[in-house]
Amino acid sequence: MSIQKNKWHEVWERRTENENTLRSENPKEIFMELKRINGWDSTGSMLEYDQFYDQYLQTRNELEFSPRFKSNAISSVFEVGCGCGANLYLFQNDGCDVGGMDYAAHLIEIAGRILTNPTELICEEAANLSWNIKYDAVLSNSVFSYFDSYEYAKKVLEAMYNKANQSIGIIDIHDIDKKEEFIQFRRGLYQDYEERYQDLPKFFYEKSFFLDFAEKHNMSIKFTKPDMKEYWNNEFVFNCFMRKMI
């Protein structure tokens, strides 16, 4: 594991949960606590439930590509870098079979307490993903930017391709064309930016990386722009959805 991965791993393993909230019977409160644990409070504020739920609906719609056709409907979802299972919690509550993986043992332990009968929960690095068990869709949300190279990202994409029966979705990919703008924005948030994020960089992508992968694997591909209301990261990231040509 690289220095960068070690540092991020330490960050995620230090995240703590509010047990009372997680034991509540309010699905919205549980979901929002799961998002908080997953780091969505990193800028000092949190989005609202409706903003996250809108993103979930958009993501599910894009994973199905043409949801008007029943043959494209998804009934099972696996998430790479699932954290404590916030996104899977929504898919599960909508009737999907779910599974996930994350390299932070504490977050996977929380996911195991929150999710009901997940098909599998794996504590492992993303590039070591096994595809013995397959799902209609394989998702990765706000994770690819924590990788340290195109080589590593390609290994993860290959594993996601092999694990998916139908489609792949990668959410919040940092756009290399917006790298400097992103860094300047973050510096404006934290006076100690350089110290705070030493050895904790983000990885930025060319869209051509995903286009080349889709072409090689004969997949249809679609890029979308995040449009979560008041989400500060919208301008610096893009989403990518790929579907197998069945």
C-alpha positions as CSV (number, residue, x, y, z in Angstrom):
1,M,0.0,0.0,0.0
2,S,1.4,3.4,-1.0
3,I,2.0,6.3,1.5
4,Q,-1.0,8.0,0.1
5,K,-3.3,5.0,0.6
6,N,-1.9,4.5,4.1
7,K,-2.8,8.1,5.0
8,W,-6.3,7.9,3.6
9,H,-6.8,4.5,5.3
10,E,-5.9,6.2,8.7
11,V,-8.4,8.9,8.0
12,W,-11.3,6.5,7.4
13,E,-10.4,4.1,10.2
14,R,-10.7,7.1,12.6
15,R,-14.3,7.9,11.7
16,T,-16.7,7.3,14.6
17,E,-20.4,6.7,14.7
18,N,-23.3,7.9,16.8
19,E,-24.8,4.6,18.1
20,N,-28.1,6.1,19.2
21,T,-28.7,7.5,15.7
22,L,-27.9,4.2,14.0
23,R,-30.2,2.3,16.4
24,S,-33.1,4.7,15.6
25,E,-36.1,3.6,13.6
26,N,-35.9,6.6,11.3
27,P,-34.4,5.7,7.9
28,K,-33.6,9.3,7.0
29,E,-31.7,9.8,10.2
30,I,-29.8,6.5,9.8
31,F,-28.9,7.4,6.2
32,M,-27.6,10.8,7.1
33,E,-25.5,9.5,9.9
34,L,-24.0,6.9,7.5
35,K,-23.2,9.7,5.1
36,R,-21.6,11.8,7.9
37,I,-19.4,8.8,8.9
38,N,-18.4,8.4,5.2
39,G,-16.9,11.9,5.3
40,W,-19.6,14.2,3.8
41,D,-19.1,16.6,6.7
42,S,-15.5,17.2,5.6
43,T,-16.1,20.9,4.6
44,G,-17.8,21.7,7.9
45,S,-21.4,21.3,6.6
46,M,-23.7,18.6,5.3
47,L,-26.0,18.4,2.4
48,E,-29.7,17.6,3.1
49,Y,-31.3,14.2,2.7
50,D,-33.3,15.3,-0.4
51,Q,-30.1,16.2,-2.2
52,F,-28.6,12.8,-1.5
53,Y,-31.8,11.1,-2.4
54,D,-32.0,12.9,-5.7
55,Q,-28.5,11.8,-6.5
56,Y,-29.5,8.2,-5.7
57,L,-32.5,8.4,-8.1
58,Q,-30.3,9.8,-10.8
59,T,-27.6,7.2,-10.3
60,R,-30.1,4.3,-10.4
61,N,-31.7,5.8,-13.5
62,E,-28.3,6.0,-15.3
63,L,-27.3,2.5,-14.2
64,E,-30.4,1.3,-16.0
65,F,-29.7,3.4,-19.1
66,S,-33.2,3.0,-20.5
67,P,-35.4,2.4,-17.5
68,R,-38.5,2.4,-19.7
69,F,-37.4,-1.1,-20.8
70,K,-37.9,-3.7,-18.0
71,S,-35.0,-5.7,-19.3
72,N,-32.7,-2.9,-18.1
73,A,-34.0,-2.8,-14.6
74,I,-31.5,-3.6,-11.9
75,S,-32.2,-5.9,-8.9
76,S,-28.7,-6.2,-7.5
77,V,-26.0,-3.6,-6.8
78,F,-22.4,-3.9,-5.6
79,E,-20.5,-0.9,-4.4
80,V,-16.7,-0.5,-4.6
81,G,-15.6,1.7,-1.7
82,C,-19.0,1.4,0.1
83,G,-17.7,2.9,3.4
84,C,-20.4,2.1,6.0
85,G,-23.0,1.4,3.4
86,A,-25.0,4.6,3.0
87,N,-25.7,4.2,-0.7
88,L,-26.4,0.5,-0.4
89,Y,-28.9,1.3,2.4
90,L,-31.0,3.2,-0.2
91,F,-30.7,0.5,-2.8
92,Q,-31.6,-2.2,-0.2
93,N,-34.7,-0.2,1.0
94,D,-35.8,-0.2,-2.7
95,G,-35.7,-3.9,-2.8
96,C,-32.2,-4.6,-4.4
97,D,-29.9,-7.3,-3.3
98,V,-26.7,-5.5,-2.2
99,G,-23.0,-6.1,-1.6
100,G,-20.0,-4.0,-1.0
101,M,-16.3,-3.6,-0.2
102,D,-14.1,-1.1,1.5
103,Y,-10.6,-1.2,2.9
104,A,-11.5,0.4,6.2
105,A,-12.5,-2.5,8.6
106,H,-14.4,-0.2,10.9
107,L,-16.6,1.1,8.2
108,I,-17.4,-2.4,6.9
109,E,-18.3,-3.4,10.4
110,I,-20.8,-0.6,10.6
111,A,-22.2,-1.6,7.2
112,G,-22.7,-5.2,8.5
113,R,-24.8,-3.9,11.4
114,I,-27.0,-1.6,9.2
115,L,-27.6,-3.6,6.0
116,T,-30.0,-6.5,6.1
117,N,-28.6,-9.8,4.7
118,P,-26.1,-8.3,2.3
119,T,-24.9,-10.8,-0.3
120,E,-21.3,-10.0,0.6
121,L,-19.3,-7.4,2.6
122,I,-15.6,-7.4,1.9
123,C,-12.8,-5.6,3.7
124,E,-10.1,-5.3,1.0
125,E,-8.5,-2.9,-1.4
126,A,-10.5,-2.1,-4.5
127,A,-8.0,-3.6,-7.0
128,N,-8.4,-7.0,-5.2
129,L,-12.1,-7.2,-6.0
130,S,-13.3,-10.8,-6.7
131,W,-16.0,-11.3,-9.3
132,N,-17.1,-14.8,-8.2
133,I,-20.4,-13.3,-7.3
134,K,-22.0,-11.0,-9.9
135,Y,-24.5,-8.2,-9.7
136,D,-26.6,-6.3,-12.3
137,A,-24.8,-3.1,-11.6
138,V,-21.4,-2.2,-9.9
139,L,-21.0,1.3,-8.5
140,S,-18.2,3.4,-7.1
141,N,-19.2,6.7,-5.6
142,S,-16.5,9.4,-4.7
143,V,-13.8,6.7,-4.6
144,F,-11.7,6.8,-7.8
145,S,-10.2,10.1,-6.8
146,Y,-8.5,8.4,-3.9
147,F,-6.5,6.0,-6.2
148,D,-2.9,6.9,-7.0
149,S,-2.5,6.1,-10.7
150,Y,-4.3,5.2,-13.9
151,E,-2.8,1.7,-13.6
152,Y,-4.5,1.1,-10.3
153,A,-7.8,2.6,-11.6
154,K,-7.6,0.3,-14.6
155,K,-7.3,-2.8,-12.4
156,V,-10.4,-1.6,-10.5
157,L,-12.4,-1.0,-13.7
158,E,-11.5,-4.4,-15.0
159,A,-12.7,-6.0,-11.8
160,M,-15.9,-4.0,-11.9
161,Y,-16.5,-5.0,-15.5
162,N,-16.1,-8.7,-14.7
163,K,-18.4,-8.4,-11.6
164,A,-21.2,-6.5,-13.5
165,N,-23.9,-8.3,-15.5
166,Q,-25.1,-5.1,-17.0
167,S,-23.6,-1.8,-16.1
168,I,-20.9,0.2,-14.2
169,G,-21.3,3.6,-12.6
170,I,-18.4,5.8,-11.4
171,I,-19.6,8.9,-9.5
172,D,-17.7,12.1,-8.7
173,I,-14.6,11.6,-10.8
174,H,-12.2,14.6,-10.5
175,D,-11.8,16.3,-13.8
176,I,-8.1,17.0,-14.7
177,D,-9.3,20.1,-16.6
178,K,-10.5,21.5,-13.3
179,K,-7.6,20.5,-11.2
180,E,-6.2,24.0,-10.5
181,E,-9.6,25.4,-9.9
182,F,-10.3,22.7,-7.4
183,I,-7.0,23.2,-5.5
184,Q,-7.6,27.0,-5.3
185,F,-11.1,26.4,-4.0
186,R,-9.9,24.1,-1.3
187,R,-7.2,26.5,-0.3
188,G,-9.9,29.1,0.2
189,L,-11.6,26.8,2.7
190,Y,-8.6,25.9,4.8
191,Q,-5.7,28.3,5.7
192,D,-3.6,25.2,6.6
193,Y,-4.5,23.4,3.3
194,E,-0.9,22.4,2.5
195,E,-0.4,20.9,5.9
196,R,-3.8,19.4,6.3
197,Y,-3.7,17.5,2.9
198,Q,0.0,16.6,2.9
199,D,0.2,13.1,1.5
200,L,-3.6,13.2,0.9
201,P,-3.9,14.3,-2.7
202,K,-6.8,13.6,-5.1
203,F,-6.2,11.9,-8.5
204,F,-7.6,13.7,-11.5
205,Y,-8.8,11.9,-14.7
206,E,-8.9,12.5,-18.5
207,K,-12.3,11.4,-19.9
208,S,-10.3,9.6,-22.6
209,F,-9.3,7.0,-20.0
210,F,-12.9,5.9,-19.6
211,L,-13.6,6.2,-23.3
212,D,-10.7,3.9,-24.2
213,F,-11.9,1.4,-21.6
214,A,-15.4,1.4,-23.0
215,E,-14.2,1.0,-26.5
216,K,-11.9,-1.9,-25.6
217,H,-14.7,-3.7,-23.8
218,N,-17.4,-2.9,-26.4
219,M,-19.5,-0.9,-23.9
220,S,-21.8,2.0,-24.4
221,I,-20.7,5.0,-22.4
222,K,-22.3,8.2,-21.0
223,F,-20.8,11.1,-19.1
224,T,-23.1,13.2,-16.9
225,K,-22.5,16.3,-14.8
226,P,-23.4,16.1,-11.1
227,D,-26.3,18.4,-10.4
228,M,-26.9,18.0,-6.7
229,K,-28.3,21.3,-5.5
230,E,-25.7,23.4,-3.6
231,Y,-23.0,20.7,-3.8
232,W,-19.7,22.6,-3.8
233,N,-17.9,19.8,-5.8
234,N,-20.3,19.9,-8.8
235,E,-17.9,22.1,-10.9
236,F,-14.9,19.9,-10.4
237,V,-16.2,16.4,-11.1
238,F,-18.1,14.3,-13.6
239,N,-19.9,10.9,-13.6
240,C,-19.4,8.0,-16.0
241,F,-21.8,5.2,-16.8
242,M,-20.9,2.2,-19.0
243,R,-23.2,-0.6,-20.1
244,K,-22.3,-3.9,-21.6
245,M,-23.6,-4.4,-25.2
246,I,-25.8,-7.5,-24.5
